[in-house]
Amino acid sequence: MSTPTYPNYSATRPLHATSHRLNTTIPSASAVAYPVTHDKIVSPVNTRNFIDNEAVESQASEWIDLHDPATNNLITRVPHSTQAELKAAVDSAAKAFPGWKSTSLLTRQQIMFKFVALIRENWDRLAASITLEQGKTFADAKGDVLRGLQVAETACGITTQMTGEVLEVAKDMETRSYREPLGVVAAICPFNFPAMIPLWCLPIAAVTGNCMVMKPSERDPGAAMIIAELAREAGFPDGVFNIVHGAHDAVNFILDEPRIKAISFVGSDKAGNYIYSRASANGKRVQANLGAKNHAAVLPDANKNATINAIIGAAFGAAGQRCMALSTLVLVGEAKSWLPEIVEKAKHLVVNAGFEEGADLGPVISPQSKERIESLIQSGVDEGATLFLDGRGYKPEKYPNGNFVGPTILADVTTSMKCYTEEIFGPVLVCLNVDTLEDAIDLINSNKYGNGVAVFTNSGATATRFQRDIEAGQVGINTPIPVPLPMFSFTGNKGSIAGGSGHYFYGKAGLNFFTQLKTVTALWRSEDAVATRATTVMPTHS
């Protein structure tokens, strides 16, 4: 076996559980060295494909340079996997599927137990790769891993959800239903959650008997490559999990390859709608989470301190680069007077590279993202918004070349402004004012997106009215980011779900997505039973 599957970093070391950066109650015992600083890598190693349980050097003629967002130093080069490599990955998955499908569910469950244990052991290693490639603070990167780990843990209990149903529908006739895997499935993953989204897909797909081809984001594939290595170590057979890399050509291959039966995607509107349309036209099942503009309605009776703290964390955490970021504040009535205190708290957030002690938010993913975010801030100013806090041009002393944008707050925003109509995907909070709860509900429901929403109030009646009338898939009451734990499902709504497909991630919906329901109706006449008792009574009927 060729190891490691992830670039060998020079000047790296294991980060032990005694480190002041870690919660020492969480295992972090990996024997593999991984980065703990943003020091320049002397000899970057190319990222490889992962096919047939082997890390395979790509024969690509085109490569993507991957840079540390905090420094813009080169980390690795990611291949545009060749057509032959893309086909080899699907060949491997297709070859593995019959054997993996026939493997008992209990055996697959045991492998998943080992997989979960290995993720826990390599928690810090996964988080470090995210911090280096994506830019998140180390603590936030650990949370990225945790939310994926929870899905993998829940997948271990899939046996209780895979039981079928049976009913005797007539004399000697019964109908039973059960779930079967689809076959070869694919995942196209985004840059903002390099561990969580792969772990939303792989555990459920694999434990139900599917084989997966994954294309992680070309901007930060390292966590997915570590996951592949751990899957192999856990006992995933050859071909059950494969990884390829690239951009448009790799995506189009996945959309058109007839042996791929289903595709999971998280990402932007443009890419998601394209993927949904083309894959659906090719007869594939698609779950696609798209953009968002998550609102929080703040009522004057809410707990001020708790609400402001929640808003700050949800708006600026992960530098705002998450589809459930609380990006839009709707201040109801006198709650608009809270704005100066919100600004004051935001000013005290520490913007720095992710490995630096005390960093609250790190850089955004690329110079292009920084430029786009700053242009949207300027558009708000140009259209009449009040810039209460300006994070443009921020440069930490040690990292002058990074893609940093500080916390930014635009107030007096209206629904016609570009900073409101577009998803900014950065550490920018836009604030709107309304007079009543009804006004807040109408404003939020008029937005095309429906991923998540929150309301802050101390009134149970107000909260109940809000949750009943609001049009969003995930509603938080005094909770800013209401992403459900994996025993439920990630339930976006409206323009946040491509095609209104209703194919949601993880939970029961995720199980349904990766399986096909089969019903069998059987007739076994009782009088046809063999080895029955003989009778000596003369028959009295014909």
C-alpha positions in Angstrom: 0.0 0.0 0.0 1.2 3.5 -0.8 1.1 5.9 2.1 0.6 8.5 3.1 -2.2 9.8 0.8 -1.7 13.3 1.9 1.3 15.6 1.2 4.3 15.1 3.4 4.7 18.5 5.1 8.2 19.6 6.1 8.5 21.2 9.5 5.5 19.4 10.9 5.0 17.5 14.2 2.2 15.7 16.0 0.1 18.0 18.2 -0.4 16.1 21.4 -3.4 16.2 23.8 -1.4 18.2 26.3 -1.3 21.2 24.0 -3.1 24.3 25.2 -4.9 24.4 21.9 -6.9 21.2 22.6 -9.6 19.9 24.7 -7.7 17.1 26.4 -10.8 15.0 26.9 -10.9 14.4 23.2 -8.5 11.7 21.8 -5.9 13.1 19.5 -3.4 10.3 19.3 -2.2 10.2 15.7 1.2 8.8 15.0 1.2 10.8 11.7 2.9 14.2 11.6 0.7 17.1 10.5 1.1 20.9 10.3 0.7 23.1 13.3 2.0 26.4 11.8 1.7 28.3 8.6 5.4 28.1 7.8 6.3 27.8 4.1 6.5 24.2 2.9 9.8 23.7 1.3 9.0 20.8 -1.1 5.2 20.6 -1.7 4.0 17.1 -2.7 1.3 16.6 -5.3 -2.1 15.4 -4.2 -3.0 12.0 -5.5 -6.1 10.1 -6.6 -7.3 7.3 -4.4 -8.4 4.3 -6.5 -8.8 0.7 -5.5 -7.6 1.5 -1.9 -4.4 2.9 -3.2 -3.1 6.5 -3.4 -2.2 6.8 -7.1 0.0 9.4 -8.7 -2.0 11.3 -11.4 -0.8 11.4 -15.0 -2.6 14.7 -15.4 -1.2 17.4 -17.7 -3.0 20.2 -15.9 -2.7 20.9 -12.2 -4.3 23.3 -9.7 -2.0 25.2 -7.3 -3.4 25.1 -3.8 -2.3 27.9 -1.4 -2.6 28.5 2.3 -5.2 31.2 2.6 -3.3 32.8 5.5 -0.1 33.3 3.5 -0.8 32.3 -0.1 2.2 30.1 0.0 1.9 26.9 -2.1 0.9 23.8 -0.2 0.3 21.2 -2.9 -0.8 20.8 -6.5 -4.1 19.1 -7.2 -4.6 17.2 -10.5 -7.2 17.6 -13.1 -7.7 13.8 -13.1 -7.5 12.4 -16.6 -10.5 10.7 -18.3 -8.7 7.4 -17.8 -8.3 8.0 -14.1 -12.0 9.1 -13.7 -13.1 5.9 -15.6 -10.7 3.8 -13.4 -12.4 5.1 -10.3 -15.8 4.1 -11.5 -14.5 0.8 -12.8 -13.2 0.1 -9.3 -16.5 1.0 -7.6 -18.5 -1.0 -10.1 -16.3 -4.0 -9.6 -16.6 -3.8 -5.9 -20.3 -3.3 -5.7 -21.6 -6.9 -6.0 -19.4 -8.1 -3.2 -20.1 -5.1 -1.0 -23.8 -5.4 -1.5 -23.8 -9.1 -0.6 -21.7 -8.3 2.6 -24.0 -8.6 5.6 -25.2 -5.4 7.1 -23.7 -6.5 10.5 -20.2 -6.9 8.8 -20.5 -3.4 7.2 -21.6 -2.1 10.6 -18.4 -3.5 12.3 -16.3 -1.8 9.7 -18.1 1.5 10.4 -17.4 1.1 14.1 -13.7 0.9 13.3 -13.9 3.9 10.9 -15.5 6.0 13.6 -12.8 5.1 16.1 -10.1 6.1 13.5 -11.7 9.4 12.8 -11.6 10.1 16.6 -8.0 9.1 16.8 -7.1 11.4 13.8 -9.3 14.3 14.8 -6.5 16.8 15.2 -4.8 15.6 12.0 -8.0 16.2 10.0 -8.6 19.6 11.7 -5.0 20.6 10.9 -5.4 19.9 7.2 -8.6 22.0 7.2 -6.8 24.9 8.9 -3.9 24.8 6.5 -5.9 24.4 3.3 -9.3 26.1 4.1 -8.2 28.7 6.6 -10.5 28.0 9.6 -9.3 28.4 13.1 -8.1 25.1 14.5 -10.9 25.1 17.1 -13.5 25.6 14.3 -11.9 23.0 12.1 -12.3 20.5 15.0 -16.0 21.4 14.9 -16.1 20.7 11.2 -14.8 17.2 11.9 -17.1 16.7 14.8 -20.3 17.3 12.8 -19.2 14.8 10.2 -18.1 12.3 12.9 -21.6 12.5 14.4 -23.1 11.4 11.1 -20.7 8.5 10.9 -21.5 7.5 14.5 -25.2 7.6 13.7 -24.6 5.4 10.6 -23.4 2.7 13.0 -26.9 2.3 14.2 -28.3 1.9 10.7 -29.4 -1.7 11.5 -32.4 -0.4 13.4 -33.5 1.7 10.4 -33.0 -0.9 7.7 -35.6 -3.3 9.0 -38.4 -3.9 6.4 -42.1 -4.2 6.7 -44.3 -7.2 6.1 -48.1 -7.7 5.9 -50.3 -10.7 5.1 -52.5 -9.2 2.4 -54.6 -12.3 1.6 -54.7 -15.9 2.5 -51.2 -17.4 2.1 -50.0 -14.2 0.5 -47.8 -11.6 2.0 -46.1 -8.4 0.8 -42.8 -7.3 2.3 -40.7 -4.3 1.7 -37.0 -3.7 2.2 -34.2 -1.4 1.1 -31.4 -2.2 -1.3 -28.3 -0.1 -2.2 -28.3 1.8 -5.5 -24.9 0.8 -6.7 -22.2 3.3 -7.6 -22.9 6.8 -6.2 -20.9 10.0 -6.2 -20.3 13.0 -4.0 -19.2 16.5 -5.2 -18.0 18.4 -2.1 -17.6 22.1 -1.4 -14.5 23.9 0.0 -16.1 25.3 3.2 -16.5 22.0 5.1 -13.7 19.7 3.9 -14.4 16.9 6.4 -18.1 17.4 7.4 -19.6 17.1 3.9 -17.6 14.0 2.9 -18.7 12.5 6.2 -22.3 13.4 5.5 -22.1 11.2 2.4 -19.7 8.3 2.8 -20.8 6.6 6.0 -24.5 6.4 5.0 -23.7 5.4 1.4 -21.2 2.8 2.4 -23.0 1.2 5.3 -26.2 0.7 3.2 -24.1 -1.2 0.6 -23.2 1.4 -2.0 -19.7 2.2 -3.5 -18.7 5.8 -3.8 -16.7 8.0 -6.1 -15.9 11.4 -4.4 -14.6 14.6 -5.9 -13.6 16.8 -3.0 -13.1 20.5 -3.6 -10.0 21.2 -5.6 -9.4 24.0 -3.1 -8.9 21.7 -0.1 -9.0 18.0 -0.8 -6.6 17.0 2.1 -9.3 16.1 4.7 -11.0 13.8 2.2 -7.7 12.1 1.4 -7.1 11.4 5.1 -10.7 10.0 5.3 -9.9 7.7 2.4 -6.8 6.4 4.2 -8.8 5.8 7.4 -11.5 4.0 5.5 -9.0 1.6 4.1 -7.5 1.1 7.6 -11.0 0.4 8.9 -11.5 -2.4 6.5 -13.3 -0.9 3.5 -12.7 -3.3 0.7 -10.9 -2.2 -2.5 -13.2 0.0 -4.6 -15.8 0.8 -2.0 -14.4 4.4 -1.7 -12.5 6.2 -4.5 -11.4 9.8 -4.9 -10.7 11.8 -8.0 -9.9 15.5 -8.5 -10.5 18.3 -10.8 -13.1 21.0 -11.8 -15.6 21.1 -14.7 -14.4 18.1 -16.7 -14.4 15.9 -13.6 -17.9 17.1 -12.6 -19.3 16.5 -16.2 -17.8 13.0 -16.2 -19.7 12.2 -13.0 -22.9 13.7 -14.3 -22.8 11.7 -17.5 -21.3 8.4 -16.4 -24.2 5.9 -16.7 -22.9 3.6 -14.0 -23.2 6.4 -11.4 -26.8 6.2 -10.0 -26.9 9.1 -7.6 -25.0 12.3 -6.8 -24.7 14.4 -3.6 -23.7 18.0 -4.0 -23.3 21.0 -1.7 -22.3 24.3 -3.2 -23.3 27.4 -5.1 -26.6 28.1 -6.9 -25.0 28.1 -10.4 -23.1 24.9 -10.0 -25.9 23.1 -8.1 -28.7 23.9 -10.6 -26.4 22.9 -13.4 -25.6 19.6 -11.7 -29.2 18.9 -10.8 -30.4 19.6 -14.3 -27.8 17.7 -16.2 -27.7 14.7 -13.8 -31.5 14.5 -13.6 -31.7 14.5 -17.4 -29.4 11.5 -17.3 -31.7 9.7 -15.0 -29.7 10.1 -11.8 -31.0 10.7 -8.4 -29.6 14.1 -7.0 -29.5 15.8 -3.6 -28.2 19.3 -4.0 -27.9 22.0 -1.3 -27.4 25.4 -2.8 -27.1 29.0 -1.5 -28.6 30.7 1.5 -29.4 34.0 3.0 -30.2 33.1 6.6 -32.1 35.6 8.6 -32.5 36.2 12.3 -35.5 38.1 13.6 -34.7 39.8 16.9 -37.6 40.9 19.1 -37.1 43.6 21.8 -38.0 41.1 24.6 -35.1 38.8 23.8 -32.3 38.2 26.3 -30.0 40.9 25.0 -26.6 39.6 26.1 -27.3 36.0 25.0 -28.8 37.1 21.7 -25.9 39.5 20.8 -23.3 36.8 21.6 -25.2 34.3 19.4 -25.4 36.7 16.5 -21.7 37.5 16.7 -20.7 33.8 16.7 -23.1 32.8 13.9 -22.4 35.8 11.7 -18.6 35.8 11.8 -17.6 32.2 12.7 -15.7 30.4 9.9 -15.3 33.9 8.4 -18.9 33.6 7.3 -18.1 30.8 4.8 -20.9 28.4 5.6 -24.4 28.0 4.1 -25.9 28.3 7.5 -24.1 31.5 8.5 -26.4 34.0 10.1 -25.8 36.7 7.5 -28.9 38.8 7.8 -30.3 40.5 10.9 -33.9 41.7 11.1 -34.3 44.0 14.0 -37.9 44.3 15.1 -39.1 47.6 16.7 -36.9 48.9 19.5 -34.4 46.0 19.0 -32.7 48.3 16.4 -31.2 50.2 19.4 -29.0 47.1 20.1 -26.9 47.8 17.0 -24.1 49.8 18.7 -23.6 46.9 21.2 -23.5 44.4 18.4 -20.9 46.5 16.6 -18.8 46.9 19.8 -18.7 43.1 20.4 -17.8 42.4 16.8 -14.9 44.9 17.1 -13.3 42.7 19.7 -13.1 39.5 17.5 -9.5 38.5 16.7 -8.8 38.0 13.0 -5.7 35.9 12.5 -4.3 32.8 10.9 -6.0 29.6 12.0 -3.1 28.1 13.9 -2.6 31.3 16.0 -3.6 31.2 19.6 -6.9 33.1 20.3 -8.0 33.6 16.7 -11.8 33.9 16.4 -11.9 33.9 12.6 -9.3 33.2 9.9 -8.9 34.2 6.2 -11.4 33.5 3.4 -10.5 30.9 0.9 -8.9 32.9 -1.9 -7.9 36.3 -3.1 -10.8 36.2 -5.5 -13.3 35.5 -2.7 -11.8 38.4 -0.7 -12.2 40.7 -3.7 -15.8 39.7 -4.2 -16.7 40.1 -0.6 -15.2 43.6 -0.5 -16.9 44.6 -3.7 -20.3 43.6 -2.2 -19.5 45.6 0.9 -18.8 48.6 -1.3 -22.0 48.0 -3.2 -24.0 48.3 0.0 -22.3 51.7 0.8 -22.9 52.9 -2.8 -26.6 52.0 -2.5 -27.1 53.8 0.8 -26.4 51.4 3.6 -24.6 52.6 6.7 -21.2 51.0 7.2 -21.0 50.6 11.0 -17.9 48.3 10.9 -15.6 48.0 8.0 -13.3 44.9 7.8 -11.8 45.6 4.4 -8.1 45.8 4.0 -7.4 43.9 7.3 -3.8 42.5 7.5 -2.6 40.7 10.6 1.0 41.7 11.4 2.5 38.2 10.7 0.3 37.5 7.7 0.2 40.5 5.4 -0.3 38.4 2.3 -3.3 36.4 3.5 -7.0 36.6 2.3 -8.3 38.4 5.4 -11.5 40.3 5.8 -12.5 41.5 9.2 -16.0 41.5 10.7 -18.2 44.0 8.8 -21.6 45.3 9.6 -23.9 47.1 7.2 -27.0 48.7 8.6 -30.1 50.4 7.2 -30.0 47.8 4.4 -33.1 47.3 2.2 -34.2 44.2 0.3 -33.4 45.8 -3.1 -29.7 46.2 -2.3 -27.2 43.9 -3.9 -25.6 43.2 -0.5 -29.0 41.7 0.5 -30.0 39.9 -2.6 -26.7 38.1 -3.1 -25.1 35.5 -0.7 -21.9 37.3 0.4 -20.2 34.2 1.9 -17.9 36.2 4.1 -17.8 37.8 7.5 -20.4 40.4 6.7 -23.7 41.0 8.6 -26.4 43.0 6.9 -29.1 44.6 9.2 -32.6 45.5 8.3 -35.3 47.3 10.4 -39.0 46.4 10.6 -41.8 47.5 12.9 -43.6 44.2 13.7 -43.2 40.4 13.9 -45.5 40.2 10.9 -43.3 42.5 8.9 -40.3 40.3 9.8 -42.0 37.2 8.7 -43.2 38.7 5.4 -39.7 40.1 4.7 -38.0 36.7 5.4 -40.6 34.7 3.4 -40.1 37.0 0.4 -36.4 36.0 0.1 -35.8 33.3 -2.5 -33.7 31.1 -0.1 -35.0 28.9 2.7 -32.1 27.1 4.3 -32.3 28.3 7.9 -33.8 31.0 10.0 -33.8 32.1 13.7 -36.0 34.1 16.0 -34.9 35.5 19.3 -37.6 36.2 21.9 -38.7 35.4 25.4 -42.3 34.9 24.3 -43.4 31.3 23.6 -46.4 32.6 21.7 -44.2 34.8 19.5 -41.9 31.9 18.8 -44.8 29.6 18.0 -46.3 32.1 15.6 -42.9 32.5 13.9 -42.2 28.8 13.5 -45.6 28.2 12.1 -45.6 31.0 9.5 -42.0 31.1 8.4 -40.9 29.4 5.2 -37.6 27.8 5.9 -36.3 24.3 6.3 -34.6 24.7 9.6 -35.9 27.0 12.3 -34.0 28.1 15.4 -35.7 29.5 18.5 -33.0 31.4 20.5 -30.6 29.3 18.5 -28.7 31.0 15.7 -27.6 28.0 13.5 -30.3 25.4 13.8 -28.5 22.6 11.9 -30.1 19.4 13.2 -28.1 16.5 14.7 -27.9 13.4 12.4 -30.8 11.6 13.9 -32.9 14.2 12.0 -32.1 15.5 8.5 -30.7 18.7 7.0 -33.9 20.1 5.6 -33.4 23.2 3.4 -36.3 24.8 1.5 -37.2 26.9 -1.5 -34.2 28.1 -3.5 -31.7 26.5 -1.2 -32.6 23.0 -2.6 -32.1 22.4 -6.3 -35.3 21.5 -8.1 -37.3 21.3 -4.8 -36.2 17.6 -4.9 -36.7 17.0 -1.2 -33.6 14.8 -1.2 -32.1 15.8 2.1 -28.8 14.9 3.8 -28.3 12.3 6.6 -31.0 11.1 9.0 -33.9 9.1 7.5 -33.9 11.2 4.4 -30.3 10.4 3.8 -31.0 6.7 4.3 -33.8 6.9 1.8 -31.6 8.8 -0.7 -28.9 6.1 -0.8 -31.3 3.1 -1.0 -34.0 1.8 -3.3 -37.2 0.5 -1.8 -38.2 -3.0 -3.1 -41.5 -4.7 -2.4 -42.1 -8.4 -2.9 -45.4 -10.1 -2.9 -45.3 -13.8 -2.4 -48.0 -16.6 -2.6 -47.2 -19.9 -1.0 -50.4 -22.0 -0.9 -50.6 -23.9 2.4 -52.1 -26.9 0.6 -48.9 -27.1 -1.4 -46.7 -27.7 1.7 -44.6 -30.8 1.5 -43.9 -33.4 4.2 -47.3 -32.9 5.7 -49.1 -35.4 7.8 -51.0 -38.2 6.0 -54.8 -38.7 6.5 -56.8 -41.9 6.3 -60.2 -40.2 6.2 -62.2 -40.6 3.0 -62.6 -37.3 1.4 -66.2 -35.9 1.4 -65.7 -33.3 -1.3 -64.2 -33.2 -4.8 
